[in-house]
Amino acid sequence: MRMWWRLLGLVVLFLGTQLLVSVFGTVVCSFLQIDPQGIDVLATLLLLSNLLVAVFLFGCRILPFKETFRRYSWNMKETAFLVGLTLLAIIPVNGLTELLRLPDIMQTSFAGLMANPLGILNIVVLGPLVEELIFRKGMLDILRKGNYFPIWAIVISSVTFGVIHGNPAQIPGAFLFGLLLGWIYWHTNSVWTVWLLHALNNLIGVLTFTIWGEDQKLMDLFGPWGLGALILCFSVVFFGLALSYRKAFKSKVPISFSEE
């Protein structure tokens, strides 16, 4: 039971800080007669929220700073392999999201943030860092110590990661991407690695938006059947490479899905 309270505490910290900053921002904006829905305000509040979560995590010793950011011996071959897996996953994840045609209630806000320097900083750097600290380092370490079967631990953290976004259009993609990042963290035990990969994914999203705009979709380029075939091809290659990971980097894998 204590384990579940700790998991709930991480979620409450993440959401509670956002709520606290949002209320604070609304009050300040009302006093200064500033539009609280403005992109500059939103980006600033996101920055403050992310920084506060990090301060709480390390200042209250919820996460040990030295252990979290311990010196990591980079294996460039392994890192390149994982970057490749992440890039391969982008097409199936985004393609499935488009096929589901779920409502995007935050489209306008995200479009504004991706054109704002502070917004980009949050999306590419600070957001991924805080989310990896909460949903991978925090949640998966707790579940690992609770002797949870790896696949269930990763599913639990990924479901939470998906739902916490609150935007129907983001939930399926966040869940699927969370599965990948959770699997990678479970095997590498490196916050640096999942932070890098999460940041890379978000950076590609920002660059895609900047180059092609928010209205350009994979569905428009390939059509539903073409997109389905593309998803299938990328998925086959992705899973083929993922299955080869343990063999290629056997010494780096502490726990597999087949072990208790």
C-alpha positions, -999 to 999 in steps of 0.1 A, spaced: 0 0 0 29 24 8 42 19 -27 9 31 -42 8 61 -20 43 70 -32 32 67 -68 1 88 -61 23 114 -44 44 118 -76 12 124 -96 -2 148 -71 31 167 -70 31 170 -108 -5 181 -112 -6 200 -79 23 222 -89 8 230 -122 -25 239 -105 -8 260 -79 12 279 -106 -19 283 -128 -39 298 -99 -10 321 -90 -6 332 -126 -43 339 -129 -42 361 -98 -11 380 -109 -25 385 -144 -57 398 -130 -38 423 -108 -16 434 -137 -45 433 -162 -28 409 -185 -45 382 -206 -38 349 -186 -44 330 -219 -16 348 -237 12 325 -251 40 344 -233 21 340 -200 15 303 -206 51 297 -215 63 315 -184 39 296 -162 50 263 -177 86 272 -171 79 281 -135 59 249 -130 86 227 -144 113 244 -123 92 240 -91 86 203 -97 123 198 -100 130 218 -69 104 198 -49 118 165 -62 154 172 -52 149 198 -24 125 175 -5 147 145 -13 120 126 -31 147 118 -56 184 116 -47 201 142 -69 235 124 -71 220 90 -79 196 105 -105 223 123 -124 252 100 -116 280 99 -141 269 78 -170 293 58 -191 280 65 -226 281 37 -251 278 56 -284 268 25 -303 240 18 -279 229 54 -278 228 55 -317 208 23 -316 182 37 -292 180 70 -312 173 49 -343 145 30 -324 130 63 -313 130 77 -348 114 46 -361 87 48 -335 77 83 -345 58 73 -377 37 45 -361 29 65 -330 19 97 -349 2 77 -376 -20 58 -352 -29 90 -335 -40 105 -368 -61 74 -377 -79 76 -344 -90 112 -352 -94 122 -316 -102 158 -307 -72 181 -300 -83 205 -273 -49 221 -270 -40 226 -306 -41 264 -304 -20 265 -273 6 241 -286 8 260 -319 16 292 -300 41 275 -277 60 260 -306 65 295 -320 76 310 -287 113 307 -275 102 300 -239 76 276 -252 102 257 -272 125 255 -241 96 239 -221 86 215 -249 121 204 -259 142 206 -226 124 212 -193 92 194 -200 109 161 -210 133 163 -181 105 167 -155 83 141 -171 112 116 -172 120 123 -135 84 117 -125 72 89 -148 104 70 -155 129 76 -127 103 81 -100 75 57 -109 96 29 -124 121 29 -95 93 26 -70 77 -3 -90 110 -20 -95 116 -20 -57 81 -34 -53 93 -64 -74 67 -57 -101 70 -77 -132 87 -53 -157 61 -52 -183 34 -43 -158 55 -17 -142 61 -1 -176 24 -3 -185 14 14 -152 38 42 -157 28 46 -194 -9 47 -187 -4 73 -161 19 93 -185 -7 91 -212 -37 101 -190 -19 129 -173 -17 148 -206 -55 153 -204 -58 160 -242 -76 132 -261 -54 136 -292 -22 132 -271 -32 103 -248 -26 73 -272 7 87 -285 19 95 -250 10 60 -238 28 43 -267 59 66 -264 58 60 -227 61 23 -233 92 28 -254 108 52 -229 99 29 -200 114 -1 -217 146 19 -224 148 32 -188 142 -3 -174 172 -16 -193 196 13 -191 186 28 -157 197 61 -172 177 93 -169 201 109 -193 192 85 -220 154 88 -218 157 126 -214 177 127 -246 153 106 -265 122 124 -252 138 157 -261 147 144 -295 111 133 -302 97 167 -291 124 186 -311 113 168 -342 77 178 -335 87 214 -332 108 213 -364 80 196 -383 55 223 -371 80 250 -380 87 237 -415 53 223 -426 28 240 -402 2 225 -379 -22 215 -407 1 191 -425 -7 155 -417 7 121 -427 -28 112 -437 -28 140 -463 4 127 -478 -3 90 -479 -40 85 -474 -55 61 -449 -44 29 -467 -9 43 -475 -5 55 -439 -16 21 -426 10 4 -448 37 28 -436 28 22 -400 30 -16 -406 64 -14 -423 80 9 -397 65 -13 -369 80 -45 -383 115 -29 -385 111 -13 -351 101 -46 -334 128 -65 -353 155 -41 -340 140 -40 -305 142 -78 -302 178 -76 -312 186 -51 -284 192 -76 -256 216 -97 -277 235 -67 -290 239 -51 -256 237 -81 -233 260 -67 -207 238 -36 -203 205 -53 -197 199 -60 -160 163 -73 -162 142 -87 -190 105 -90 -194 108 -128 -188 122 -124 -153 105 -117 -120 
